[in-house]
Amino acid sequence: MKRSRFSEEQIIAVLKEQEAGMPTAEVCRRHGVSSATFYKWKSKFGGLEVSDARRLRTLEQENARLKKLLAEAMLDNVVLKGLA
């Protein structure tokens, strides 16, 4: 997956600008993002504070780690069943 050039903190700051009353088109132009990207960010980060975004990132990383562990355990089970 492509890494965003904006951090979660920067995305939240961009969203706050729009919430403060600046037109969406102006915010998108200033930061060099499309309106589709802006609304995608808004659906994911809308209403979050910076601390909430950090916690979300931590939880997403933990979830990815657990999914990997589960996949490895399932693979081990398949191999063990094949040997038996």
C-alpha positions as CSV (number, residue, x, y, z in Angstrom):
1,M,0.0,0.0,0.0
2,K,1.3,3.4,-0.9
3,R,2.3,5.6,2.1
4,S,0.6,8.9,2.3
5,R,2.7,12.0,2.1
6,F,0.5,13.5,5.0
7,S,0.6,12.2,8.5
8,E,-2.5,11.7,10.5
9,E,-1.8,15.0,12.4
10,Q,-1.5,16.9,9.2
11,I,-4.7,15.4,7.8
12,I,-6.6,16.4,10.9
13,A,-5.2,19.9,10.6
14,V,-6.5,20.1,7.0
15,L,-9.9,18.9,8.1
16,K,-10.0,21.5,10.9
17,E,-9.3,24.2,8.3
18,Q,-12.4,23.2,6.4
19,E,-14.5,22.9,9.6
20,A,-13.4,26.5,10.6
21,G,-15.3,27.8,7.5
22,M,-12.8,27.7,4.6
23,P,-14.4,26.3,1.4
24,T,-13.5,22.7,0.6
25,A,-12.2,23.6,-2.8
26,E,-9.8,26.2,-1.3
27,V,-8.5,23.8,1.3
28,C,-7.9,21.1,-1.4
29,R,-6.1,23.6,-3.6
30,R,-3.9,24.9,-0.8
31,H,-2.7,21.4,0.2
32,G,-2.6,19.9,-3.3
33,V,-5.1,17.1,-2.8
34,S,-8.2,16.2,-4.7
35,S,-11.7,16.6,-3.4
36,A,-12.1,12.8,-3.4
37,T,-9.1,12.4,-1.2
38,F,-10.4,15.1,1.1
39,Y,-13.7,13.4,1.5
40,K,-12.0,10.0,2.0
41,W,-10.0,11.6,4.8
42,K,-13.1,13.2,6.2
43,S,-14.9,9.8,6.4
44,K,-11.9,8.2,8.2
45,F,-10.6,11.0,10.4
46,G,-13.6,13.4,10.7
47,G,-14.3,14.3,14.3
48,L,-11.0,12.8,15.6
49,E,-8.4,14.6,17.6
50,V,-4.7,14.0,17.2
51,S,-4.5,11.7,20.2
52,D,-7.4,9.7,18.8
53,A,-5.6,9.4,15.4
54,R,-2.4,8.1,17.2
55,R,-4.5,5.5,19.0
56,L,-6.2,4.5,15.8
57,R,-2.8,4.0,14.1
58,T,-1.6,1.9,17.1
59,L,-4.7,-0.3,17.0
60,E,-4.4,-0.8,13.2
61,Q,-0.8,-1.9,13.6
62,E,-1.8,-4.3,16.4
63,N,-4.6,-5.7,14.4
64,A,-2.3,-6.3,11.4
65,R,0.2,-8.1,13.7
66,L,-2.6,-10.3,15.2
67,K,-3.9,-11.2,11.7
68,K,-0.4,-12.3,10.7
69,L,-0.1,-14.5,13.8
70,L,-3.5,-16.1,13.1
71,A,-2.6,-16.8,9.5
72,E,0.6,-18.5,10.6
73,A,-1.2,-20.6,13.2
74,M,-3.8,-21.7,10.6
75,L,-1.0,-22.6,8.2
76,D,0.7,-24.7,11.0
77,N,-2.6,-26.5,11.7
78,V,-2.9,-27.4,8.0
79,V,0.6,-28.7,7.9
80,L,0.1,-30.8,11.1
81,K,-3.1,-32.3,9.8
82,G,-1.3,-33.2,6.6
83,L,1.3,-35.1,8.5
84,A,-1.2,-37.0,10.6
